[in-house]
Structure formats: structure tokens, C-alpha cells
Amino acid sequence: MKLVDELFEMYRGKLQGTEEDLDMITLAVLEQLSQKEILSIIKELNEDELTYFFRLYLFEALKQKFDMDSMGDNFDDNRLYH
């Protein structure tokens, strides 16, 4: 993806590439883009990139749901009784 290549070159050698660095970059980019611009970038993806994009979205969304569900279970199990 062109945007990923541009961001990589821009930050190469300036950041470590840790999860915190990458999170900071992605949030900064998203703050600058409108919904129309985001959809335009998505439309430019080739089939493999689009498949990867959607797979990653599903993976992260399901991971978040399961994490939230297990946190709820742990909270319920750890109730304190007086």
C-alpha cells in the first residue's frame, strides 16, 4: 500500500517500530483523514491488500470482543462479599 510505504520511509530511523510508535503514527494519520479520504484509500487497495485489511479488522474486532467478555467474567468471579 502506497500510504504504508510513505509512512515507513518517513519514520524509518526515527522511531523503533514498537507497538506504541505504530499506534501513535496510525492515530495521527487517522486524525488527519476524512471518511471520504479513508474510503478512497480503501478503494485503491488491490485484492490481496483488501483481503488482508478485512482479515485484520475481523481478527482485531473479535479479539477485542473476547477480551471484553473474559474481563466481564473475571469481574463477576471476583466479587467481594461482606
Biopython code that builds the backbone (N, CA, C, O; Angstrom):
import numpy as np
from Bio.PDB.StructureBuilder import StructureBuilder

atoms = [
    (1, "MET", "N", (0.847, -1.160, 0.000)),
    (1, "MET", "CA", (0.000, 0.000, 0.000)),
    (1, "MET", "C", (0.903, 1.237, 0.000)),
    (1, "MET", "O", (1.861, 1.334, 0.767)),
    (2, "LYS", "N", (0.577, 2.144, -0.853)),
    (2, "LYS", "CA", (1.384, 3.349, -1.023)),
    (2, "LYS", "C", (1.522, 4.138, 0.285)),
    (2, "LYS", "O", (2.617, 4.583, 0.627)),
    (3, "LEU", "N", (0.425, 4.309, 1.007)),
    (3, "LEU", "CA", (0.455, 5.070, 2.259)),
    (3, "LEU", "C", (1.392, 4.421, 3.273)),
    (3, "LEU", "O", (2.155, 5.118, 3.941)),
    (4, "VAL", "N", (1.345, 3.113, 3.393)),
    (4, "VAL", "CA", (2.220, 2.401, 4.325)),
    (4, "VAL", "C", (3.681, 2.600, 3.929)),
    (4, "VAL", "O", (4.528, 2.845, 4.788)),
    (5, "ASP", "N", (3.976, 2.496, 2.643)),
    (5, "ASP", "CA", (5.338, 2.708, 2.165)),
    (5, "ASP", "C", (5.826, 4.121, 2.482)),
    (5, "ASP", "O", (6.964, 4.309, 2.911)),
    (6, "GLU", "N", (4.962, 5.108, 2.267)),
    (6, "GLU", "CA", (5.327, 6.501, 2.542)),
    (6, "GLU", "C", (5.572, 6.730, 4.035)),
    (6, "GLU", "O", (6.537, 7.394, 4.416)),
    (7, "LEU", "N", (4.704, 6.183, 4.868)),
    (7, "LEU", "CA", (4.875, 6.333, 6.312)),
    (7, "LEU", "C", (6.134, 5.630, 6.799)),
    (7, "LEU", "O", (6.858, 6.153, 7.646)),
    (8, "PHE", "N", (6.390, 4.452, 6.263)),
    (8, "PHE", "CA", (7.593, 3.715, 6.647)),
    (8, "PHE", "C", (8.847, 4.524, 6.315)),
    (8, "PHE", "O", (9.746, 4.646, 7.148)),
    (9, "GLU", "N", (8.908, 5.064, 5.129)),
    (9, "GLU", "CA", (10.071, 5.860, 4.732)),
    (9, "GLU", "C", (10.195, 7.139, 5.565)),
    (9, "GLU", "O", (11.303, 7.573, 5.879)),
    (10, "MET", "N", (9.070, 7.733, 5.917)),
    (10, "MET", "CA", (9.075, 8.967, 6.697)),
    (10, "MET", "C", (9.620, 8.735, 8.106)),
    (10, "MET", "O", (10.371, 9.560, 8.628)),
    (11, "TYR", "N", (9.243, 7.617, 8.717)),
    (11, "TYR", "CA", (9.619, 7.362, 10.106)),
    (11, "TYR", "C", (10.787, 6.395, 10.265)),
    (11, "TYR", "O", (11.243, 6.159, 11.384)),
    (12, "ARG", "N", (11.268, 5.845, 9.184)),
    (12, "ARG", "CA", (12.389, 4.905, 9.219)),
    (12, "ARG", "C", (13.606, 5.589, 9.833)),
    (12, "ARG", "O", (14.014, 6.666, 9.397)),
    (13, "GLY", "N", (14.174, 4.956, 10.842)),
    (13, "GLY", "CA", (15.341, 5.507, 11.507)),
    (13, "GLY", "C", (15.005, 6.538, 12.573)),
    (13, "GLY", "O", (15.879, 6.933, 13.345)),
    (14, "LYS", "N", (13.754, 6.978, 12.628)),
    (14, "LYS", "CA", (13.348, 7.970, 13.629)),
    (14, "LYS", "C", (12.633, 7.322, 14.803)),
    (14, "LYS", "O", (12.689, 7.823, 15.926)),
    (15, "LEU", "N", (11.965, 6.214, 14.541)),
    (15, "LEU", "CA", (11.229, 5.503, 15.575)),
    (15, "LEU", "C", (11.670, 4.045, 15.593)),
    (15, "LEU", "O", (12.240, 3.540, 14.626)),
    (16, "GLN", "N", (11.397, 3.387, 16.701)),
    (16, "GLN", "CA", (11.810, 1.995, 16.855)),
    (16, "GLN", "C", (10.878, 1.002, 16.168)),
    (16, "GLN", "O", (11.281, -0.123, 15.869)),
    (17, "GLY", "N", (9.643, 1.407, 15.919)),
    (17, "GLY", "CA", (8.675, 0.475, 15.349)),
    (17, "GLY", "C", (7.982, -0.350, 16.412)),
    (17, "GLY", "O", (7.425, -1.408, 16.120)),
    (18, "THR", "N", (8.013, 0.140, 17.665)),
    (18, "THR", "CA", (7.314, -0.556, 18.743)),
    (18, "THR", "C", (5.812, -0.386, 18.546)),
    (18, "THR", "O", (5.373, 0.429, 17.734)),
    (19, "GLU", "N", (5.035, -1.149, 19.286)),
    (19, "GLU", "CA", (3.574, -1.020, 19.192)),
    (19, "GLU", "C", (3.136, 0.394, 19.550)),
    (19, "GLU", "O", (2.209, 0.933, 18.945)),
    (20, "GLU", "N", (3.804, 0.996, 20.533)),
    (20, "GLU", "CA", (3.458, 2.364, 20.930)),
    (20, "GLU", "C", (3.739, 3.346, 19.801)),
    (20, "GLU", "O", (2.926, 4.230, 19.534)),
    (21, "ASP", "N", (4.890, 3.200, 19.132)),
    (21, "ASP", "CA", (5.231, 4.061, 17.992)),
    (21, "ASP", "C", (4.200, 3.914, 16.877)),
    (21, "ASP", "O", (3.711, 4.902, 16.330)),
    (22, "LEU", "N", (3.884, 2.674, 16.553)),
    (22, "LEU", "CA", (2.954, 2.411, 15.460)),
    (22, "LEU", "C", (1.553, 2.906, 15.786)),
    (22, "LEU", "O", (0.846, 3.410, 14.914)),
    (23, "ASP", "N", (1.158, 2.762, 17.039)),
    (23, "ASP", "CA", (-0.145, 3.262, 17.461)),
    (23, "ASP", "C", (-0.190, 4.782, 17.318)),
    (23, "ASP", "O", (-1.188, 5.335, 16.855)),
    (24, "MET", "N", (0.884, 5.453, 17.711)),
    (24, "MET", "CA", (0.964, 6.900, 17.604)),
    (24, "MET", "C", (0.859, 7.345, 16.143)),
    (24, "MET", "O", (0.140, 8.295, 15.831)),
    (25, "ILE", "N", (1.567, 6.667, 15.262)),
    (25, "ILE", "CA", (1.539, 7.017, 13.840)),
    (25, "ILE", "C", (0.144, 6.814, 13.268)),
    (25, "ILE", "O", (-0.384, 7.694, 12.589)),
    (26, "THR", "N", (-0.453, 5.663, 13.538)),
    (26, "THR", "CA", (-1.767, 5.383, 12.957)),
    (26, "THR", "C", (-2.829, 6.348, 13.467)),
    (26, "THR", "O", (-3.687, 6.785, 12.700)),
    (27, "LEU", "N", (-2.781, 6.685, 14.757)),
    (27, "LEU", "CA", (-3.756, 7.639, 15.288)),
    (27, "LEU", "C", (-3.559, 9.019, 14.681)),
    (27, "LEU", "O", (-4.533, 9.709, 14.379)),
    (28, "ALA", "N", (-2.300, 9.431, 14.498)),
    (28, "ALA", "CA", (-2.019, 10.738, 13.901)),
    (28, "ALA", "C", (-2.523, 10.789, 12.454)),
    (28, "ALA", "O", (-3.087, 11.798, 12.030)),
    (29, "VAL", "N", (-2.325, 9.720, 11.709)),
    (29, "VAL", "CA", (-2.796, 9.668, 10.322)),
    (29, "VAL", "C", (-4.313, 9.724, 10.277)),
    (29, "VAL", "O", (-4.886, 10.487, 9.500)),
    (30, "LEU", "N", (-4.967, 8.919, 11.108)),
    (30, "LEU", "CA", (-6.433, 8.885, 11.103)),
    (30, "LEU", "C", (-7.053, 10.224, 11.498)),
    (30, "LEU", "O", (-8.123, 10.581, 11.006)),
    (31, "GLU", "N", (-6.387, 10.965, 12.384)),
    (31, "GLU", "CA", (-6.888, 12.280, 12.772)),
    (31, "GLU", "C", (-6.882, 13.259, 11.601)),
    (31, "GLU", "O", (-7.667, 14.207, 11.569)),
    (32, "GLN", "N", (-5.991, 13.023, 10.641)),
    (32, "GLN", "CA", (-5.836, 13.937, 9.511)),
    (32, "GLN", "C", (-6.725, 13.586, 8.319)),
    (32, "GLN", "O", (-6.909, 14.405, 7.418)),
    (33, "LEU", "N", (-7.273, 12.377, 8.313)),
    (33, "LEU", "CA", (-8.044, 11.913, 7.159)),
    (33, "LEU", "C", (-9.545, 12.008, 7.411)),
    (33, "LEU", "O", (-10.026, 11.724, 8.508)),
    (34, "SER", "N", (-10.259, 12.406, 6.392)),
    (34, "SER", "CA", (-11.721, 12.389, 6.457)),
    (34, "SER", "C", (-12.209, 10.992, 6.084)),
    (34, "SER", "O", (-11.439, 10.162, 5.600)),
    (35, "GLN", "N", (-13.494, 10.746, 6.315)),
    (35, "GLN", "CA", (-14.071, 9.454, 5.938)),
    (35, "GLN", "C", (-13.945, 9.256, 4.425)),
    (35, "GLN", "O", (-13.657, 8.152, 3.963)),
    (36, "LYS", "N", (-14.159, 10.312, 3.667)),
    (36, "LYS", "CA", (-14.059, 10.231, 2.209)),
    (36, "LYS", "C", (-12.639, 9.847, 1.782)),
    (36, "LYS", "O", (-12.457, 9.039, 0.872)),
    (37, "GLU", "N", (-11.645, 10.425, 2.437)),
    (37, "GLU", "CA", (-10.249, 10.093, 2.111)),
    (37, "GLU", "C", (-9.913, 8.654, 2.489)),
    (37, "GLU", "O", (-9.205, 7.963, 1.757)),
    (38, "ILE", "N", (-10.420, 8.208, 3.626)),
    (38, "ILE", "CA", (-10.179, 6.825, 4.053)),
    (38, "ILE", "C", (-10.796, 5.851, 3.055)),
    (38, "ILE", "O", (-10.156, 4.880, 2.653)),
    (39, "LEU", "N", (-12.028, 6.110, 2.659)),
    (39, "LEU", "CA", (-12.686, 5.232, 1.687)),
    (39, "LEU", "C", (-11.963, 5.248, 0.342)),
    (39, "LEU", "O", (-11.899, 4.224, -0.338)),
    (40, "SER", "N", (-11.428, 6.381, -0.038)),
    (40, "SER", "CA", (-10.664, 6.469, -1.284)),
    (40, "SER", "C", (-9.415, 5.585, -1.225)),
    (40, "SER", "O", (-9.083, 4.897, -2.191)),
    (41, "ILE", "N", (-8.739, 5.613, -0.097)),
    (41, "ILE", "CA", (-7.546, 4.766, 0.082)),
    (41, "ILE", "C", (-7.937, 3.300, 0.024)),
    (41, "ILE", "O", (-7.245, 2.498, -0.604)),
    (42, "ILE", "N", (-9.039, 2.941, 0.672)),
    (42, "ILE", "CA", (-9.504, 1.549, 0.668)),
    (42, "ILE", "C", (-9.844, 1.104, -0.749)),
    (42, "ILE", "O", (-9.529, -0.021, -1.137)),
    (43, "LYS", "N", (-10.477, 1.968, -1.515)),
    (43, "LYS", "CA", (-10.842, 1.621, -2.895)),
    (43, "LYS", "C", (-9.623, 1.372, -3.771)),
    (43, "LYS", "O", (-9.710, 0.655, -4.767)),
    (44, "GLU", "N", (-8.481, 1.961, -3.405)),
    (44, "GLU", "CA", (-7.260, 1.781, -4.184)),
    (44, "GLU", "C", (-6.527, 0.476, -3.867)),
    (44, "GLU", "O", (-5.578, 0.119, -4.565)),
    (45, "LEU", "N", (-6.954, -0.239, -2.823)),
    (45, "LEU", "CA", (-6.290, -1.476, -2.450)),
    (45, "LEU", "C", (-6.504, -2.541, -3.510)),
    (45, "LEU", "O", (-7.583, -2.657, -4.092)),
    (46, "ASN", "N", (-5.438, -3.327, -3.754)),
    (46, "ASN", "CA", (-5.632, -4.466, -4.646)),
    (46, "ASN", "C", (-6.322, -5.577, -3.866)),
    (46, "ASN", "O", (-6.536, -5.447, -2.660)),
    (47, "GLU", "N", (-6.668, -6.654, -4.533)),
    (47, "GLU", "CA", (-7.454, -7.718, -3.899)),
    (47, "GLU", "C", (-6.754, -8.326, -2.686)),
    (47, "GLU", "O", (-7.386, -8.557, -1.655)),
    (48, "ASP", "N", (-5.453, -8.585, -2.803)),
    (48, "ASP", "CA", (-4.715, -9.158, -1.669)),
    (48, "ASP", "C", (-4.681, -8.198, -0.480)),
    (48, "ASP", "O", (-4.868, -8.618, 0.662)),
    (49, "GLU", "N", (-4.444, -6.910, -0.743)),
    (49, "GLU", "CA", (-4.414, -5.917, 0.326)),
    (49, "GLU", "C", (-5.781, -5.776, 0.988)),
    (49, "GLU", "O", (-5.870, -5.656, 2.210)),
    (50, "LEU", "N", (-6.836, -5.789, 0.195)),
    (50, "LEU", "CA", (-8.185, -5.673, 0.729)),
    (50, "LEU", "C", (-8.541, -6.886, 1.592)),
    (50, "LEU", "O", (-9.148, -6.743, 2.654)),
    (51, "THR", "N", (-8.164, -8.066, 1.134)),
    (51, "THR", "CA", (-8.409, -9.290, 1.904)),
    (51, "THR", "C", (-7.659, -9.232, 3.229)),
    (51, "THR", "O", (-8.221, -9.551, 4.277)),
    (52, "TYR", "N", (-6.388, -8.824, 3.186)),
    (52, "TYR", "CA", (-5.588, -8.703, 4.404)),
    (52, "TYR", "C", (-6.197, -7.665, 5.350)),
    (52, "TYR", "O", (-6.308, -7.903, 6.553)),
    (53, "PHE", "N", (-6.587, -6.521, 4.803)),
    (53, "PHE", "CA", (-7.196, -5.439, 5.566)),
    (53, "PHE", "C", (-8.435, -5.935, 6.306)),
    (53, "PHE", "O", (-8.583, -5.693, 7.504)),
    (54, "PHE", "N", (-9.317, -6.621, 5.602)),
    (54, "PHE", "CA", (-10.555, -7.096, 6.206)),
    (54, "PHE", "C", (-10.284, -8.210, 7.218)),
    (54, "PHE", "O", (-10.923, -8.258, 8.269)),
    (55, "ARG", "N", (-9.343, -9.104, 6.912)),
    (55, "ARG", "CA", (-8.977, -10.174, 7.844)),
    (55, "ARG", "C", (-8.440, -9.584, 9.139)),
    (55, "ARG", "O", (-8.797, -10.036, 10.227)),
    (56, "LEU", "N", (-7.588, -8.582, 9.023)),
    (56, "LEU", "CA", (-7.021, -7.942, 10.203)),
    (56, "LEU", "C", (-8.107, -7.244, 11.020)),
    (56, "LEU", "O", (-8.104, -7.313, 12.250)),
    (57, "TYR", "N", (-9.018, -6.584, 10.349)),
    (57, "TYR", "CA", (-10.135, -5.941, 11.040)),
    (57, "TYR", "C", (-10.963, -6.971, 11.808)),
    (57, "TYR", "O", (-11.259, -6.777, 12.987)),
    (58, "LEU", "N", (-11.334, -8.057, 11.147)),
    (58, "LEU", "CA", (-12.123, -9.106, 11.813)),
    (58, "LEU", "C", (-11.376, -9.691, 13.003)),
    (58, "LEU", "O", (-11.952, -9.883, 14.074)),
    (59, "PHE", "N", (-10.100, -9.972, 12.811)),
    (59, "PHE", "CA", (-9.267, -10.541, 13.866)),
    (59, "PHE", "C", (-9.251, -9.625, 15.085)),
    (59, "PHE", "O", (-9.501, -10.075, 16.203)),
    (60, "GLU", "N", (-8.959, -8.345, 14.875)),
    (60, "GLU", "CA", (-8.858, -7.395, 15.984)),
    (60, "GLU", "C", (-10.214, -7.155, 16.647)),
    (60, "GLU", "O", (-10.289, -7.041, 17.871)),
    (61, "ALA", "N", (-11.275, -7.079, 15.863)),
    (61, "ALA", "CA", (-12.605, -6.860, 16.422)),
    (61, "ALA", "C", (-13.038, -8.060, 17.276)),
    (61, "ALA", "O", (-13.588, -7.884, 18.364)),
    (62, "LEU", "N", (-12.790, -9.274, 16.781)),
    (62, "LEU", "CA", (-13.123, -10.471, 17.557)),
    (62, "LEU", "C", (-12.257, -10.578, 18.808)),
    (62, "LEU", "O", (-12.751, -10.941, 19.876)),
    (63, "LYS", "N", (-10.982, -10.266, 18.684)),
    (63, "LYS", "CA", (-10.074, -10.293, 19.829)),
    (63, "LYS", "C", (-10.577, -9.346, 20.910)),
    (63, "LYS", "O", (-10.595, -9.701, 22.089)),
    (64, "GLN", "N", (-10.982, -8.153, 20.516)),
    (64, "GLN", "CA", (-11.498, -7.180, 21.468)),
    (64, "GLN", "C", (-12.772, -7.686, 22.147)),
    (64, "GLN", "O", (-12.930, -7.535, 23.358)),
    (65, "LYS", "N", (-13.674, -8.283, 21.377)),
    (65, "LYS", "CA", (-14.918, -8.828, 21.945)),
    (65, "LYS", "C", (-14.623, -9.924, 22.971)),
    (65, "LYS", "O", (-15.195, -9.932, 24.061)),
    (66, "PHE", "N", (-13.718, -10.854, 22.613)),
    (66, "PHE", "CA", (-13.381, -11.933, 23.531)),
    (66, "PHE", "C", (-12.680, -11.403, 24.771)),
    (66, "PHE", "O", (-12.927, -11.882, 25.878)),
    (67, "ASP", "N", (-11.793, -10.401, 24.591)),
    (67, "ASP", "CA", (-11.119, -9.793, 25.741)),
    (67, "ASP", "C", (-12.122, -9.129, 26.672)),
    (67, "ASP", "O", (-12.041, -9.281, 27.891)),
    (68, "MET", "N", (-13.063, -8.395, 26.101)),
    (68, "MET", "CA", (-14.079, -7.716, 26.905)),
    (68, "MET", "C", (-14.951, -8.744, 27.630)),
    (68, "MET", "O", (-15.315, -8.551, 28.790)),
    (69, "ASP", "N", (-15.281, -9.831, 26.942)),
    (69, "ASP", "CA", (-16.111, -10.875, 27.530)),
    (69, "ASP", "C", (-15.383, -11.542, 28.690)),
    (69, "ASP", "O", (-15.983, -11.785, 29.738)),
    (70, "SER", "N", (-14.097, -11.841, 28.517)),
    (70, "SER", "CA", (-13.353, -12.508, 29.589)),
    (70, "SER", "C", (-13.113, -11.566, 30.758)),
    (70, "SER", "O", (-13.045, -12.019, 31.901)),
    (71, "MET", "N", (-12.982, -10.266, 30.505)),
    (71, "MET", "CA", (-12.840, -9.305, 31.598)),
    (71, "MET", "C", (-14.124, -9.261, 32.417)),
    (71, "MET", "O", (-14.072, -9.166, 33.643)),
    (72, "GLY", "N", (-15.260, -9.329, 31.760)),
    (72, "GLY", "CA", (-16.542, -9.345, 32.460)),
    (72, "GLY", "C", (-16.688, -10.572, 33.322)),
    (72, "GLY", "O", (-17.194, -10.498, 34.442)),
    (73, "ASP", "N", (-16.242, -11.718, 32.798)),
    (73, "ASP", "CA", (-16.300, -12.962, 33.565)),
    (73, "ASP", "C", (-15.417, -12.876, 34.805)),
    (73, "ASP", "O", (-15.825, -13.301, 35.886)),
    (74, "ASN", "N", (-14.217, -12.334, 34.661)),
    (74, "ASN", "CA", (-13.299, -12.211, 35.793)),
    (74, "ASN", "C", (-13.850, -11.262, 36.841)),
    (74, "ASN", "O", (-13.703, -11.502, 38.039)),
    (75, "PHE", "N", (-14.479, -10.193, 36.399)),
    (75, "PHE", "CA", (-15.048, -9.237, 37.341)),
    (75, "PHE", "C", (-16.149, -9.889, 38.154)),
    (75, "PHE", "O", (-16.218, -9.713, 39.370)),
    (76, "ASP", "N", (-17.010, -10.641, 37.488)),
    (76, "ASP", "CA", (-18.114, -11.308, 38.186)),
    (76, "ASP", "C", (-17.604, -12.357, 39.165)),
    (76, "ASP", "O", (-18.182, -12.537, 40.237)),
    (77, "ASP", "N", (-16.529, -13.049, 38.809)),
    (77, "ASP", "CA", (-15.999, -14.104, 39.660)),
    (77, "ASP", "C", (-15.287, -13.564, 40.890)),
    (77, "ASP", "O", (-15.154, -14.280, 41.882)),
    (78, "ASN", "N", (-14.831, -12.330, 40.851)),
    (78, "ASN", "CA", (-14.034, -11.770, 41.918)),
    (78, "ASN", "C", (-14.819, -10.819, 42.813)),
    (78, "ASN", "O", (-14.243, -9.906, 43.404)),
    (79, "ARG", "N", (-16.102, -11.021, 42.914)),
    (79, "ARG", "CA", (-16.905, -10.160, 43.782)),
    (79, "ARG", "C", (-16.518, -10.364, 45.236)),
    (79, "ARG", "O", (-16.207, -11.473, 45.669)),
    (80, "LEU", "N", (-16.547, -9.283, 45.964)),
    (80, "LEU", "CA", (-16.270, -9.360, 47.386)),
    (80, "LEU", "C", (-17.588, -9.373, 48.144)),
    (80, "LEU", "O", (-18.491, -8.586, 47.861)),
    (81, "TYR", "N", (-17.685, -10.258, 49.090)),
    (81, "TYR", "CA", (-18.883, -10.340, 49.919)),
    (81, "TYR", "C", (-18.516, -9.961, 51.336)),
    (81, "TYR", "O", (-17.474, -10.379, 51.841)),
    (82, "HIS", "N", (-19.348, -9.182, 51.977)),
    (82, "HIS", "CA", (-19.080, -8.743, 53.356)),
    (82, "HIS", "C", (-19.748, -9.664, 54.334)),
    (82, "HIS", "O", (-19.641, -9.463, 55.543)),
]
sb = StructureBuilder()
sb.init_structure("model")
sb.init_model(0)
sb.init_chain("A")
sb.init_seg("    ")
for serial, (resi, resn, name, xyz) in enumerate(atoms, 1):
    if name == "N":
        sb.init_residue(resn, " ", resi, " ")
    sb.init_atom(name, np.array(xyz, "f"), 0.0, 1.0, " ", f" {name:<3s}", serial, name[0])
structure = sb.get_structure()
